[in-house]
């Protein structure tokens, strides 16, 4: 009987947690997040018309959600609106190539995720392409080839521009501004100037800042709610087992006392 109580307690605990997580996943913003993800997949598959329809649907539903819940700052809405406009413009453009369209919708996708996710934002998955692109910038600066340097800088800027709006949602604005200032430095200076000692130091500092930017997201990969589940369930199990052990000990002790009295 006691075992059944323990089993029921554990099942109820997990059932409650699953219900809470399911409710979060079905929230209005989570549904909109899924809509944008679908739009991105449509864009990658060259289904631009369907992607545009999904982004238009997002706009209508988000306006209602934002007004009802009042969960976003004016800066959040501004960043989201700009990214949404640029994504639609890319899908409507006849001059942009497929990769540029995907990048624009990806940027919007990352902003929406930054607004809705509580841990491990999607923009952190851009770590490898961003850091690799910047490493190529350093190598080109070291060689001193102006043409190659400009090409690598442009490629890095393209990768960084994909995550920059979502950084403004997730990270204090002062930190983003400092990072942008260093990036502007390498964009404005020529390869010849970047071979100087001061410029090399600037490149190393920027590389370090970019590394720290992505490392900070890896420090807390687990969903906090998962830790809550582990701690809560563990506490219940430990408490229940302790109670079972105490009852067993008490029962054995009570059985021994009558025997001693008979002896």
N, C-alpha and C positions, 0 to 999 in steps of 0.2 A: 504493500500500500504506500509506504514511504517513497519507494522508488518511483511509483507512478506520479506522486506529487512533485518529485524533483524533475521528472521528465516534462510534466505539464508546465512547470515554472519556466524551464528553459525554452520550451516551445512558445509560450506566451510572450516571453521577452523578445525572442527573435521575430515573432509575428508582429509585435508592436513596432519594432525598429524598421522592419520591411515596409510596414504601412506608412511610417513617417517618410522614409526615403522615396516611396512610390508617390506620395503626395507632393514632395518637392519636385520630382521629375515631371509631374503632370501640371506644374504651376504654369500660369500664362507665359512667363518669360522663357521657361524651359521649352514650351511648345514653339515659341517664336525662334528659339535657338535651333530647334530641329528644322524649322522652315528654312532658315538661312543655310544650314548644312546641306539640305536638299538642293537649294539654289546653286550652291558651290559645285555639287556633284553634276548637276545639269549643265553648268558652264563647262566643266572639264570634259563633258561628253558632247560638246558642241551644240547643246540644245538651248540656245540663247533665248529664244522666245519663252520657253517654259521657265527659264531662270528669271527673266524679267517679270513674269506674272507672279512668281513667288516673292520677289522683292517688293512688288507693289502691294501684295497681300500683307507682307510684313509691316509696311508703312502704316496701313490702315489699322491693323490690330495693335501695333505698338503704341500708337497715339492713344487709343482707348486704355490700354494697360498702364501707360505712364500716368495718365490723368487720374485713373482710379486708385493706383497704389502709391503715387508720389514717392517713388523710390530712387529717382535719379536727380543728380545735380544738373544745373544749367550747362556746365562744362561737359558732362557726360552726354547730354542730349546734342550739344553742338558737335562733338566729335563723332557721334553716331550718325547724325544727319549728313555731315560732310562725307563720311565714308560711304553712306548709302547712296548719296548723289553721285559720287565718283564711280561706284559699282554699276549703277544704272547707265551712266554716260558711257562707260566702257562697253557694256552690252549693246548699246545703241550705235556705237561708233562703227564706221565703215573703214576707218584707217588703222585702227589698232589690230595687232595680230592676236592669235589665240592666247599666247602666253601672257600678254599684257592684260587681257580680259580676265584670265584666271587670277592673276595677281591682284587686280582691283577687287574682285569678289572675295578673294581670300582675305584681303585687308579688312573688308567689312565683316567677314566671318569671325575674324580674330577679335574685333572690337566688341561684337555681340557676346562672344564667349567671355571676354574680360569683364563685361558687365554682369554676367550671370553666374560664372563659375566662382567657387569659393576656394579652390586649390588647384595647383598645377595647371595654369592657363595654357591654352593651345599655342600662344605665341612662343612659348618656351621650346616648342618642337622645331623652331627655326634656328636653333642654336648652331647646328652643323653648317648649314648654308651661309649663315651670316659670318661666323668665325672663319670659315674657309675662304670666303670672299675677301675678308679683311687681311688674311694672311697673304693672299696674292697681292694686295696693295703694298704690304711691307716689302715683299720680294721685288716688286717692280720699282719701288722707291730706292731700294738698295742698289739695283742695277743701274738706275738713272735713265732708263729709256722713257722719254716723255710720252710717246704714243701708247706704249703698253701701260704705263702708269695711269694715264687718263682712262683707258679702257677698264682697267681693274677698279678704279675709283667709281666709275659709273655703274659697274656691275654690283659693287658693294652697296652703293646708294640705293639701287633698285631693291636689293634684298632687305636693307634696313628700313626702307620706306614702307614695306609691307607690315612690319611690326610696330612702327613708330606711333601710330594713333592708339593702338591698344596699350602701349607703354604709358601713354598719358592718362589712361584710365586706371591702370594698376599701380603705378609708381608715382611718388610725390613729384609734383611739377618741377621743383628745383633740381632734382636729380636728372630729369629728362633734359632740362635746359642746359645743364652742364655737359651732358653727353652730346647734345646737338651742337654745342659750341665747338667741341673738339672735332666733331665730324666736319663741321663747316671749315675748320682750319685746314684739314687735309684736302678738302675739295677745292679750296682757293689757291693753295700754294702749288708751285710747279715741282716736277720731279727733282730738278737741280737743287732747289731750296730744301727739299725734304731729306737730302743727303747730309745736311748739316747736323751737328751734334744736338742742338736744341730741338730740331724737327724730329730726329730719331727718338728723342725722349718723349715727344708728344705722341708719336705712333705707339710706343711701348705703353704709355699711360692709357691711351684709348683702348688698346688691346686688353689691358688688364681690367678696365671698366666694363668692357663688353663681356669678358669672362665672368666677372662678378655678377653682372646683370642676370645671366642665365643660371649661375650657380645658386643664386638666392631662391630660385623657384624649385631647385632640386632638394633643398634642405627640408621641405615639407611636402613630400610627394603624396603621403597618405591623406585620405579624406579624414578630417577631424571626427566626423560622425562614425567612422570605422573604429577609431580609438575609443569612442564612447561605447560602442557595442562591445568591444573587447573587455573594457574595464567593468562595465555593468554586468555583463554575462559572467565574467570571471568572479566578480564579487558575490553574485548570487550562488554560483556553484560552490565556491569556497565556504560561504556561509552555511549553505545547506549541508555540505559534507561535514562541516564542523558540528552542526547540530545532530546529524546522524551518528557521528562518532561519540558525542556526549551522551546521547540516548542509549547507545549500545553499552558504553562504559557504565552508565547508571544502572541499566538493566542487569548486567553481569554482577555488579556490586550488590544489588538487592537480592540476587539469587544466592550469593555466597553467604550473606548474613544469616539467613535461616539455617543453613547447613552448619554454621559455626555454633549456633544456639543449640541445635540437636546434639552436636558432638559434646 
